[in-house]
Amino acid sequence: MVSQPLSVTNLQVFVTLPPGNTLEEQGSRKGGGQQNNPKPLTLTSPQTPSQHSPPKAQHAITVAVSSRTLFNMSDERAIFEAEGLECYVKYQQDHENEPLKKGHGFPLLKAMEAVNSRLHELYPGSEELFDVVLMTNNHAQVGVRLINSINHYGLTIERFCMTGGTNPVNYLKAYHTNLYLSSDPLKVAKALGEGVAAACTNHLDKDSNLSEQQLRVAFDGDSFVHHEDNVEKYGRSHGLDMSFELDKCESKQESKPSQAPLVGFLEALGKLQKKFFAKNERMDCPIRIYLIMAKCGATNGAKALKIIRGWGLEVDEAFVLYGTPKLLIIDKIRPHIFFDDQALHSTVQSGPITTYKKH
């Protein structure tokens, strides 16, 4: 069975199939007054909380993001498609002191930085943090504008991979990537095929108003239970007692659903969650986990809770709707990442969501 790309959408979390990221530029205004002139940027280090040194890759949860996830570059993309690479690179160089607009993945990155800031307070010197890598097939000469924009917004991104047109997925494992976010579904599919958890980011026009102080991750529990039911049906059809095998997996805290690339990311996220719990920060934890079940009832809800627990994560809020549409719940939660197994989901209207699809 081949894993399909996660789908992330506009900034709320990410959502389903990527229509294509848009990155709007702020430059090219040749206006009259001084107030219309862009403020020059320098390559100085970002301000707090970015003053902390980035974690070492082997201890961090490394999230690789594409430039079109981080920034809105729709106008620049239009120049590339209409006039070619040389004009695109020249435009970026001519405007490298003008910051790019925020992309739809921006609130997610800010929420991860908020988690890091709290971890620094509770565990000074800890290297178990989120580490964001800019992973792009942009030409290295475009990198100056990207770096200037990162510093302009005070983001902590010290690792880069600019491949000049070659596929950046080839370098994900070299950067110890736990999760890859891109607007290109082909790159996402390739990453999943190589065993790296990945999500496809989509742009929505709706303002998602995502939290930048708390990282919110939601799960569609219906998909987990559906997988387990299929395993049990297979066992019965072959005269096997699969309940014993499932119980054995649970006792070992192994994942029942076969979502291998994703599980590694979730287990790492669970370790960070537990660091806050160990400091009595459960009620004020900057990582919040949600379970949403629209189709199933209470019994299957308990199964889904155990599956997520087996990944080392603890669910903070659970919603068993048993037929009630989940859209209103998701709109209230406004998760940064929503793991679902459906390619096209009605929640696409609620804002950015990350969808993990397994087949």
N, C-alpha and C positions, 0 to 999 in steps of 0.2 A: 504494500500500500504506500502510495506516495503522498507525503505531506504537502498541502497547498499553502500558499502564502497567507500570512496573517493579514488582516486588512485594518489599516489604521486610518482614521479620518481626522478631519479638521481638528483644531486644537482641543477638543474636549477630552478626547482620548483619541483613539484613532478609529477609523471606521472601516467600512468595507471597500470593495474594489476601487483602486486608485484611478480617478479620472485624470489625474495629472495635476501635479502640484503647481501652484502659481507663486511666482516670486516677483513682487513688484519692486522696481527700483525707485529710489528717491532722487536720483540725480537728474541731470539734463535740464534743470530749470535755470534758464539764463536770465534771471529776472533783474528787476531794477534795483530795489533797495538792498541795504546791507543785510536786512533780516531774512532775505531770500537766499543768501549765500550759505552753502553748507559749512558747518564748523569743521575745520581741519582735524583729522584724527592722528593720533600718534600711536606708536607700538609700545606704549607703556603697559606695565602689568595691570590687570584688572583690580578693582577695589574689593574690599571685603564683600562677601565672604570668600572671594577668590584668592586671598592672600595665602591660604593654606597650600602647601605643596600637593601636587596630584598624587594619588595613591600609586603604589607599584602595581603593575598590571596583574601579577599573579595573585594578589590579595583583593583586587577590586572586582566589582560588578561592572564590566566594561560594556557600554552601550555605544555602538557605532551609528552615527547619523549622517545622512546625505546632506549636501548643502541646500537642497530644495526642501528638505524637512525642517531645517533650522531657519532658513531665510526665504522670503518671498521674492522669487527671481523671474516672474512671468515675463516682464518686459525684456530682460536680458535674454531669456530663452527665445523670445520672438526675434530678436536681432540675430541670434545664432541660426535660427531656421531660415530667415529671409536673406541674410547677407553672408553667412558662412563663419567659419572659425576665426579667421584673422580679424574680421571686423568685431566679432564678439570679444576677443581678447583685448583688442585696442580700446573698446568701449569700457571694459572693466578696469583697465589701467588708467584711462582718463578720469574715471570716477572713483578711484580707489580710496579717496579720502571722504567719500560720502557713504554713510552706513546703509546697508541693505535693510529693508523692512523685515519685521519679525515674521517667521514662517509659522505654519500651523503646529509644529512640534515644540514651539517655544515654551508654553506653560509646563509641558512635561519636563523639560530640562531644568526649568526654574524650581519645580517641585523636587527634583532629584538633588539639586543644590541645597534646598532647604533641609532635606534629610541629612546630607553631608554636614551641614552647619551644626545641626543638633548632635550628630555623632561626635564631632570635634569637641563640643562642650562636655559631653558625657564621658568620652574616651579620648582624651588628648593623645595625639600621636598614632591613633588607630589608622590602619591602612585598609580596613574593610569598609569601603565607601563606593559610591558610584563614580565611575571614571568615564567621561564622554570623549569619544574620538570622532573627529570630523573625517568622514570617509567619502571621497568624491572623485569622479573621473574628470574633474576640471583640470585645466592646464595649471601648472605651478605658478605661472605669472598672474593668474586670477586669485591665487592664494593671498596676496597682499590685501586685497579688498575684503576677503573673507575674514582674515585675521583682524584687520582693523575694525570690522563690524562686531566681531566677538568681543574685542576689548571695549568697544563703545558701550556695549550692553553689560559689561562686567561679568561675563560668563567665564567659568573655569574650564577652559578647553586648551590643553597643552599638547595633545597628541593629534597629528594630522596624517592623512594619506591622500595625496593628490596625484592621480595616476595618468593624467594627460591623455585621456581617451580610452585607456585599457580598463577592463572590468575590475572595480575595486573589491569585488567579492573574493578575488584570488588572494587577498591579503587579510581577510577577516581573522583567520586562525592565528596569523602571525601577531595580531594585536590582542589575542586572547579574548575575542569578542563573545559576550554572553547573549546579546540581543542586537540585531541589525535593523534599522529603520530606513526605508527608502521609498521614494515615490514610483519606482520602476518595478512592476510586478515580475518581470523576467529576472531581475537581479535578486529579488526576494525569493523566487522559486529556486534559483541556483544556490543561494545561501542555505535554504532548507535542505536541498539535496546534498549539500556538503556537511550537514549535521549542525548547522548554526541556527538558532532560533531567530526568526525574522518576521517583520511586519510590513505591510504595504500602507503607506500614508496617503490619505486623500484630502483634498481641500474642500471645505464647505464654506458657503457664503455666510451662514449664520454665526453670529458671535457666540462662542461657547462659554465664555466666562469661567474658565477652569481655574481651580485653586493653584496658586504658586507656592503655598506653604505646606501643603499636605499631598503626598503622592497617593492617588486613589486607583486601585486595581479591582476590576469586577470580573466575575466568571459567570458564564451561562452553564449552570449545573445540569440542565437537561441533556447536554451532549455527553457528559461523563456517564450518566446513568444509562443512556442509550448504548454506549460502548459496552458497559458491563453486561447489559441484557443480551447483547449479541454474543458475548463470550459464553454466557450460560446456555443460550440456545444451541450454540455449536457443540458444547459439551454433551447436552442431552441427545442431540441427533447422532452423536458418535458413541453413546453409551458411557460417557465419562462424567465423573462427579467434579464439575468445575467449581462448585462452591468451596471445596476444600482448598483448591489452588488459589482462589481469590482470597480466602481467609489467611492463607499462608503468606501471600503477598502483603496483606494488610499488617500482619504481625511483624513483618520485616520493614514496614513503612516504605514499601515499594509502590511505585505508581502503577495503578491498574490500566488506565488508558495508555495507548502507545503514542505518546506525544513527546518522543525522546528529546528533540532539540529544545522544546519549550521547558521541559522539566528541569533541566540544568539551571535555567534562568530563575525559575520559581524557587528552587531549593536555595539558591544564593540570596534571593529576596527574603526568604524565610529566616535566614541567618541574621540579616540586618534587623528584621522585626523582633527577633528574640533578644537582641542586644538592648533594645528599648525596654522590653518587658523586664529584663534583668535589673533595670534601674527604676522599677516601679513607674514606668511611663506608659503603661497600657492605655490609660484613658486619655493620654495626651500624645499619643504616638503619631509621628508625621507620616507613617505608612498605614493606610486604611484598606482593608480587604473586604470585598462584598461578594455575596453569592446570590444570584437571581435565578429562579426556576419558574418559568411561565406555564409549563405543561404538566409538570409532575406534582404529586402531593407530598405530605409530610414524610412518609416512609422513605421515598426516594431522596428527599431533602437530606435525611440523615446519611444516606449513602454518599451523596455528593460532598457533605462536610468531611466525611472520613477520607475520601479520596484526596481532597485538598490538604487535609491534615497529614496525609502520607507523604506529601511533598515538603513537609516542614513548615507550612504556612498555617496560620490560624485565622479563620474568618471572623471579622468583627461584627458584620451585619448580614443577616440572611433574610431573603424575601421569597417565600414559597407562594406563588400566585395562583396556581392550579387553574389555568385558563384565562386569567386576567392579562391583558397586554402588558409587556414589560417596559414599554416606551416611557410611561410617566415616571416609573421608578428610576430609570436610567437618567431621565432629565433632572430629577431631584439630586441624584448622586453626583452627576457630572464626573464620571471617572476619566482618568487620563488614558487608561488602557482597559479595553473590554475584550475578554477572550471568548470567542464564539466559534462554532464550527459551520456556520452557514455563510455561503458566499455573498448572498444579497440579503440583507437583514433590514427590517423596518426601522431599526434604531439608527440607521444612517441619517435620519432626519434630526436626531437629537444632538449631533455634534460629533467631534472626533472620537473614534473608537477603534481599538485594535481588535481584530478578529482573527482567531487562530482556527484554521479550517483543516480538519483531518478527514480523509476518505479511506 
